Amino acid sequence: MHGHAMRCLLIYDIPNDRARQKVADACLDYGLQRIQYSAFSGALSRTHQRELMTEVKRRLGKNAGNIQLFTFPDDVWNARRVIHQGENDD
């Protein structure tokens, strides 16, 4: 990887199913993990952040969409609070 990899969160709203799947695949190609239906996280260098956003824009094409990429210092990321339970969990 080029330079220091930062914790990234990429979120999107993309109404078109096919375009949404293409964008999701791009996120996976860059090593991000799906953490919610429309949210991916992982560590990316600045170079890879730029490349991913360029690729995402290309795959979105003329389709409607809102795509946002956030970066976090490790301490901020690690201080996040998460509740994660399945439908049948008590």
N, C-alpha and C positions, 0 to 999 in steps of 0.2 A: 504493500500500500504506500501511496505517496503521502508523506507528512503524517501528522497526528490524526488518528481516527477519533471522531467525536460521536457521542450517542445521538442518534437521529430518530425523529418520529415523523413519518410521512402519513398524512391523512388526506382522504379525497371524497368528494361527492361526484359521481359520474353516472348519469341516468342510463346511458346506453350499455347494455350487458356486455357486448363484444369489446367495446372500448375499455370498459372497466376491467375485464379479464386480461386484456393486453397490458394495461398499466400494472395490474397485480403481478403478472408474470415478470415485468421489468423489475419490480421491487425484489422479487425472489431471485432473479438473475444477479442482482447486486448484493445478495446475501442477507437481505432483510427478512425478518420473520413476521408472519401475520399475527397480530395480537388482538385485533378485532376485525369484523368483516371489512371495514374500510380503513384500517390502520395497520401500518407496518413499522417495526423498529429494528435498529441494529447500529453497528458502528461503521461510519464512513468517513474517509478523508475528505477534505474540501474538494479535491479534484473529482472524486467519485460522486460527491453531492451534485456538483455541476453536471457531470456526465449523465447521472441518473435523471436529473430534471430535464435535460435536453432530450433524452430518450423518451421520457414520459410525455413530454410535449409532442414529440413526433408520433407516438402511438395514439395519443388522444385525437390527433388530426383536427378535423373540423367539428368534432363532437363537443357538446356542452360539458363543462367540468370545472371543478374547483379543487385544486391540488395544492397542499401546503406542506412545506418541509421545515421542521423545527430542529435546532441543535441544542444540546444541553451539556454543560460540564458534568463530569461523572458524579460529583457530590449532589448536584441537583437531581440528576436521574435516579441515583440510589436512594434519595430521600422521598421519592414518589410513594404515594399510598395506593394500594391496590386491593380491591375486593374481587375475588374470582371464585364463583361457585357454579356448579352445574345445576341443571333444572331439578335433579332429584337429590341434591345434597341437602343435608339438614343444617 
